[in-house]
Amino acid sequence: RPKLLFKKYLFTEMDERRMSNKHFLHLVYIQAVHDVQRGNYLTKVQDALKLAAIQYYVWYGPFDESKEQFSLPYMRELKVGEQLLPTPLVAMQAESDWELR
């Protein structure tokens, strides 16, 4: 998923007041997802798995066993784990270890 990402590096009190603005909140969310996936924020394995599941839900909606995007072969082919999990955590374990979780 190639993309261009502009990031905000300094958050001020005025930004806290903007959190009710859905567009501002969406930009903060995109930045937070990117930072977690790149390992900029240290996360526990269980937390990283929960965040990955939430992001997968954002992409594809509720689980539906009949849909291809919820099949293990589909997820393996697109390397979904590598796209969703923090890079340092992916490097620490084999793919088969992640499937058991």
N, C-alpha and C positions, 0 to 999 in steps of 0.2 A: 504494500500500500504506500506508494510514494506520495509524499505531500510536503508542502512548504508550511513551516510553523513559525509564526511570530510569537515571541514570548515576552512577558512582562517580568522584569526582575525586581522591581520595588513596589511593594504594596503599602499604601498609606491609609490613614483614617478615612479619607474621602472614599477610598475604594470599598471600605466596609459598608458605607452607605449605599454603594452601587450594587451590592449583592442582591437586592430585590429586583434589579433589572435583569430580565431573562437572557438578554444578549451578552451582558457582561459576565453573568454566572456561567453561561455556556463556554465562553472563552477561558475562564478560570478552570473549568472542568477539563477542557481539552488539554490545557497545559499540565494539570495535575496528572492526568492519565499518561501523558507523554513522559513526565518526570518519573513516575513509578515504573513504567515499562523500561526505561533506560537505566534504572538503578540509581537515580539521583536521590530518591528517598529510600532508606533502608526499610525493608518490610520482612516480617516473619513469613515463613512459607505458607502457613494457613491463611494469613491475611492476603498474601499475594494471590492465592487461589480464589479467595472470595472476590477480590477486586477483578480478577480475570473473568470470573463467572458473570459479574455485573456488566462488564464491558461486552461480553458475548451476548448477553441479553439485550443490551442497547443496540447491537448490530442486527440481531436476528429475531428478537422478540421471545415470547414464552416457548418453553421446550415443547416440541411436537415430534414424536418419534418417527412419524411418517415423512418428515422433511429431510432432504439430503444433507443440509448443513448441520444436522445433529448426529450424523453418523460418524463413527470413528475413522473410517477410510477417508472421508471428506476432510476431517480435521487434520489427519496426518498429511494428506496431500498438500494442503495449504499451509502446513506448519503453523497452525493456529496457536499452539503453545508458545512458539517463539515470538509471535506477534503480540501476545497478551501478557505473558509473564515477564517479570524483570530479567533483563539479560544476564546479570550475574547468577541468578537462581537457575536459569535454564542451563547454563554452562556447568553447574555443579552436579546435575543428575542426568542419567540416561532417559531417553524418551519413554522406555518401558516403566521406569519408576514413576513418572508423572501420570501415566495411564492408570496406575493402581490407586491414585488419589482421587 
